[in-house]
Amino acid sequence: MKFSLIYEAQTVDASRLGDRRVFDEIVEQVELAEQMGFDVVWCVEHTSLTNYAHMSAPETFLAFIAGRTKRIELGHGVVCLPPAMNHPIKVAERIATLDLLSKGRVHFGVGKGGSQQEAGAFGYDLNELHPMIDESMYLIPKMFVQDEIEHHGDFIKIPKRPIHPKPYQDPHPRMYMACTNTDTLTRAGQRGMGALVLGFGGPDEVAKKNKVYRDAWESRKPEQQVGYRPTQHLAALCPAIVLDDGMRARQIGIRGQRYFMESLAYWYAGGERPDPAAWQDDLTQATTGEMVIKSRFASEEVVADFSDPALAMMNPNHAYGTVEDCIGYVQRLQEAGADEILFICQMGTVPQWAQLETISNIGKYVIPHFRGK
């Protein structure tokens, strides 16, 4: 099993100074993660989502990280493929170049982006993107292996041209899809691609998604394969704050998750902007080890202990707590079918010291626990 970090570059402070701070902090975290034995650093790609995600140029960030590290692998989770946003020729060139410079450390995820806010910035209707994403997804791997490419598709026209350079990995880096629902899990499995399960649902949801993905993988047909390197791999999101003080870790983690969910809801569901300054009196209460949170998701107020499965999307019972809590939660994800754990601790309000301590604790205790098995 692999142990990784994933980044949105989420920030409460959307000023120039805030952007400088969040990227400086992430670099410090990734350098520590390499020392602590993490396997991959993954980066999303989002555009025009203030506060929620300022990771708009992951190819630049990952290239910088490649030069600052020696071993940790570099994951695009994912490159958005609307042609006006990322033309397939430029994607192929950038992925191959990064793979060469990093000596084969690249993982290549693809997707369409998640909101009309982003699609509209490039002149698209989000609901019309699927066919052009598919066209690009099948086309790019051909550029990795063919001396020349010529393509006359419904959305992409390329006269006969050589595409350089070719990747370090032969035939090309492993390919993945971002998977948030049954349809995308099925497509990833049928197309012989890895699945990046980017949701807060927890082990029970991961187990359901794992079955969908593995069943689709078993039923795949050669003509459906994307690229030339079948990859059966399911990576599961794992929100984590791991401190010596387990209750403090849960409070910090739930607060960060609330910021994550409310900033997501603002852009995706028309909710209100998150306002952490207003959370002082109603954020969390601790009662016999159970955490109660009064929060808002989109426009609905939620008051619950999150034992109700219907509230699984906002379930705070992730790897928030002590090392032992984290090990127990990761074990459940492993049993649910995860091949890789995508730890996320870089959530809005989470302070840098807590993120660094989390990475250190996972590296010192959690990763060795599972490696030892």
C-alpha positions in Angstrom: 0.0 0.0 0.0 1.2 3.5 -0.9 1.0 6.5 1.4 0.7 9.9 -0.2 -0.3 13.6 0.3 -2.8 15.5 -1.9 -3.0 19.3 -2.1 -5.6 21.8 -3.2 -3.6 24.8 -2.0 -6.6 25.8 0.0 -6.3 29.1 1.9 -8.4 31.3 4.1 -6.3 34.3 2.9 -6.8 34.9 -0.8 -4.4 37.9 -0.9 -1.0 38.0 -2.6 0.6 37.4 0.8 -1.8 34.5 1.5 -0.8 32.8 -1.8 2.9 33.2 -1.0 2.4 31.7 2.4 0.3 28.7 1.3 2.8 27.7 -1.4 5.8 28.1 0.9 4.1 26.0 3.5 3.3 23.2 1.1 6.9 23.1 -0.2 8.0 22.7 3.4 5.5 19.9 4.0 6.5 18.0 0.9 10.2 18.2 1.7 9.4 16.8 5.1 7.2 14.1 3.6 10.0 12.9 1.4 12.2 12.5 4.5 9.4 10.7 6.3 8.9 8.0 3.7 5.8 9.2 1.9 5.4 7.8 -1.6 3.7 10.4 -3.8 2.6 14.1 -3.6 -0.5 14.6 -5.7 -1.9 18.0 -6.8 -5.3 18.9 -8.1 -6.0 21.4 -10.9 -8.6 24.1 -10.3 -9.2 27.5 -11.8 -11.1 30.5 -10.4 -12.1 28.9 -7.1 -11.1 31.5 -4.6 -10.1 30.1 -1.2 -11.2 26.5 -2.1 -8.2 25.8 -4.4 -5.4 28.0 -5.6 -3.5 25.0 -7.2 -4.2 26.2 -10.7 -0.8 25.4 -12.3 0.2 21.9 -10.8 2.6 21.3 -13.7 4.7 24.3 -12.4 4.4 23.3 -8.8 5.3 19.6 -9.4 8.3 20.7 -11.6 9.6 22.8 -8.7 9.1 19.9 -6.3 10.9 17.6 -8.6 13.9 19.8 -8.4 13.8 20.0 -4.6 13.4 16.3 -4.0 15.1 13.0 -5.1 12.6 10.2 -4.4 9.0 11.2 -3.8 6.8 10.6 -6.8 4.8 13.3 -8.5 1.1 13.0 -9.2 -1.3 15.0 -11.3 -4.6 14.4 -9.6 -5.7 15.5 -12.2 -4.9 17.4 -15.3 -8.1 18.9 -16.6 -8.5 18.1 -20.3 -10.9 20.7 -21.9 -8.7 21.6 -25.0 -8.8 25.4 -24.5 -7.6 24.8 -20.9 -5.0 22.2 -21.6 -4.5 21.3 -25.3 -3.5 17.6 -25.6 -0.2 18.4 -27.4 0.9 20.7 -24.5 -0.2 18.1 -21.9 1.8 15.4 -23.6 4.9 17.6 -23.8 4.6 18.7 -20.2 4.1 15.3 -18.8 6.9 13.8 -20.8 9.3 16.6 -19.8 8.5 16.3 -16.1 8.9 12.5 -16.3 12.3 12.9 -17.9 13.6 15.5 -15.4 12.3 13.5 -12.4 13.7 10.2 -13.7 10.3 8.5 -14.1 8.5 9.7 -11.0 5.3 11.0 -12.7 1.7 9.7 -12.2 -0.7 11.1 -14.8 -4.3 11.6 -13.8 -6.9 13.1 -16.1 -10.4 14.6 -15.7 -12.7 17.4 -16.7 -12.9 19.7 -13.7 -15.8 19.9 -11.4 -17.7 23.2 -11.8 -19.2 25.5 -14.3 -17.2 28.3 -12.7 -14.1 26.6 -14.1 -15.5 25.4 -17.4 -17.0 28.8 -18.1 -13.7 30.5 -17.7 -12.6 28.7 -20.9 -15.9 29.1 -22.8 -17.4 25.7 -22.1 -20.6 24.3 -20.7 -19.6 21.8 -18.0 -22.4 19.4 -19.1 -20.9 19.2 -22.6 -17.3 18.3 -21.7 -17.4 14.5 -21.5 -16.9 13.7 -25.2 -14.1 16.1 -25.7 -12.4 14.9 -22.5 -12.6 11.3 -23.8 -11.2 12.3 -27.1 -8.2 14.0 -25.5 -7.8 11.1 -23.0 -7.4 8.5 -25.7 -5.2 10.8 -27.9 -2.5 11.9 -25.4 -1.0 8.4 -24.8 -0.5 8.0 -28.6 1.7 11.1 -28.5 3.9 9.3 -25.9 4.6 6.3 -28.2 4.2 7.4 -31.8 6.9 9.2 -33.8 4.2 11.4 -35.4 0.6 12.1 -34.7 -2.3 13.1 -37.0 -5.8 13.5 -35.6 -9.1 14.7 -37.1 -11.6 14.3 -34.3 -14.9 16.0 -33.4 -13.2 18.5 -31.1 -9.5 18.3 -31.7 -7.8 18.8 -35.1 -4.0 18.1 -35.4 -2.1 18.0 -38.7 0.7 15.4 -38.9 3.3 16.5 -36.4 6.1 15.0 -34.3 5.6 15.5 -30.6 8.7 15.7 -28.3 10.0 14.7 -25.9 9.0 11.1 -25.1 8.6 10.1 -21.4 11.2 8.5 -19.2 8.8 5.7 -18.3 8.2 3.2 -21.2 5.7 3.4 -22.7 4.4 6.2 -20.4 3.5 7.1 -16.8 0.6 5.3 -15.2 -2.7 6.9 -15.9 -5.6 7.6 -13.5 -9.1 9.1 -13.5 -10.6 11.3 -10.8 -13.6 9.3 -9.5 -16.4 10.8 -7.5 -19.4 8.7 -8.6 -20.4 5.3 -10.0 -20.1 6.4 -13.6 -16.5 7.6 -13.3 -15.5 4.5 -11.3 -17.0 2.3 -14.0 -15.2 4.2 -16.8 -11.9 4.0 -15.0 -12.2 0.3 -14.5 -13.4 -0.4 -18.1 -10.6 1.8 -19.5 -7.8 0.0 -17.5 -7.0 3.1 -15.5 -6.3 3.8 -11.8 -9.1 5.3 -9.7 -8.5 8.4 -7.5 -11.5 8.3 -5.1 -11.7 11.9 -4.0 -14.5 12.0 -1.4 -15.1 12.3 2.3 -17.4 9.3 2.6 -15.1 7.0 4.6 -14.4 3.3 4.5 -18.0 2.1 3.9 -18.2 4.3 0.8 -14.8 3.3 -0.3 -15.8 -0.4 -0.1 -18.8 0.3 -2.3 -16.8 2.2 -4.8 -14.0 -0.4 -4.8 -16.5 -3.1 -5.8 -17.8 -1.0 -8.7 -14.3 -0.3 -9.9 -13.0 -3.9 -9.6 -16.1 -5.3 -11.3 -15.6 -2.8 -14.2 -11.9 -3.8 -14.4 -12.8 -7.4 -14.7 -15.3 -6.8 -17.5 -13.0 -4.4 -19.5 -12.3 -5.0 -23.2 -9.1 -4.3 -25.0 -10.6 -1.7 -27.3 -11.6 0.4 -24.2 -8.1 0.6 -22.9 -6.7 4.2 -22.5 -3.0 4.2 -23.1 -0.7 1.3 -23.2 -0.1 0.6 -19.5 -3.1 -1.0 -17.7 -3.1 0.1 -14.1 -5.4 -1.5 -11.5 -5.1 0.8 -8.5 -7.6 2.5 -6.2 -6.5 5.5 -4.1 -8.7 6.7 -1.3 -8.9 10.2 0.3 -8.0 10.2 4.0 -8.4 13.5 5.9 -5.9 13.4 8.7 -4.7 15.5 11.6 -2.5 13.3 13.9 -1.2 14.9 17.1 -0.2 13.6 20.6 -3.3 15.4 21.8 -6.1 13.4 20.1 -8.9 15.7 21.1 -7.1 18.7 19.9 -6.4 16.9 16.6 -10.1 16.2 16.1 -11.0 19.8 16.8 -8.5 21.1 14.3 -9.4 18.5 11.8 -13.1 19.0 12.0 -12.7 22.8 11.8 -10.5 22.4 8.7 -12.9 19.9 7.1 -15.8 22.4 7.7 -13.8 25.1 5.9 -13.1 22.6 3.1 -16.8 21.6 2.7 -18.2 25.1 3.0 -15.8 26.6 0.5 -16.6 23.7 -1.8 -20.3 24.2 -1.3 -19.9 27.9 -2.1 -18.6 27.2 -5.6 -20.4 24.0 -6.4 -23.8 24.4 -4.7 -24.4 28.1 -4.2 -23.8 28.1 -0.5 -22.4 30.9 1.6 -18.8 31.7 1.9 -17.2 30.1 5.0 -16.6 32.4 7.9 -14.3 30.8 10.4 -14.5 33.9 12.7 -18.2 33.1 13.3 -17.5 29.5 14.4 -16.1 30.1 17.9 -19.3 29.2 19.8 -20.8 26.4 17.7 -18.0 24.4 16.1 -17.5 21.4 18.2 -18.4 19.8 21.5 -16.8 16.7 23.0 -19.1 14.2 24.7 -17.9 10.7 25.8 -15.5 10.6 22.9 -18.1 11.5 20.3 -17.8 14.7 18.4 -20.9 16.8 17.7 -20.7 19.5 15.1 -23.1 22.3 14.2 -22.3 23.3 10.7 -23.7 24.2 7.3 -23.5 22.3 4.1 -24.6 24.3 1.1 -27.6 26.2 2.4 -28.7 23.6 5.0 -27.8 23.8 8.6 -26.7 20.4 10.0 -26.5 19.5 13.7 -25.5 15.9 14.2 -23.1 13.4 15.7 -22.5 11.9 12.3 -23.4 8.4 13.3 -26.2 8.7 10.7 -25.0 7.1 7.4 -27.0 9.7 5.5 -24.5 12.3 6.7 -21.4 10.3 5.5 -20.3 13.1 3.1 -19.5 15.3 6.1 -18.5 12.4 8.5 -15.7 13.8 10.7 -14.6 10.4 11.9 -11.5 10.3 9.7 -7.9 10.0 10.8 -8.3 12.9 13.3 -6.7 12.0 16.6 -3.7 10.1 17.9 -1.4 7.8 16.0 -3.5 4.9 17.2 -6.6 6.5 15.8 -4.9 7.1 12.5 -3.7 3.5 12.2 -7.2 2.2 13.0 -8.8 4.4 10.3 -6.2 3.6 7.7 -6.6 -0.1 8.4 -10.3 0.3 7.6 -9.5 1.9 4.3 -7.1 -0.9 3.5 -9.8 -3.5 4.3 -12.2 -1.5 2.1 -9.9 -2.1 -0.9 -7.6 1.0 -1.0 -4.2 0.5 -2.6 -3.1 4.0 -1.7 -4.0 6.4 1.1 -4.3 10.0 0.0 -3.7 11.9 3.2 -5.1 15.5 3.1 -4.2 17.8 6.0 -3.9 21.0 4.1 -7.5 22.2 4.7 -8.2 25.9 5.1 -8.0 26.7 8.8 -5.4 24.0 9.7 -2.2 25.7 11.0 1.1 24.8 9.6 2.5 23.4 12.8 -0.4 20.9 12.9 0.2 19.8 9.3 3.9 19.3 9.9 3.3 17.4 13.1 0.8 15.2 11.3 3.2 14.4 8.5 5.9 13.6 11.0 3.7 11.3 13.0 2.4 9.5 10.0 6.0 9.0 8.8 7.4 7.9 12.1 4.6 5.6 13.2 1.8 5.0 10.7 3.8 4.1 7.6 6.2 1.8 9.4 3.2 0.0 11.1 1.9 -1.0 7.7 5.3 -1.4 6.0 6.1 -3.8 8.8 3.2 -6.0 7.8 
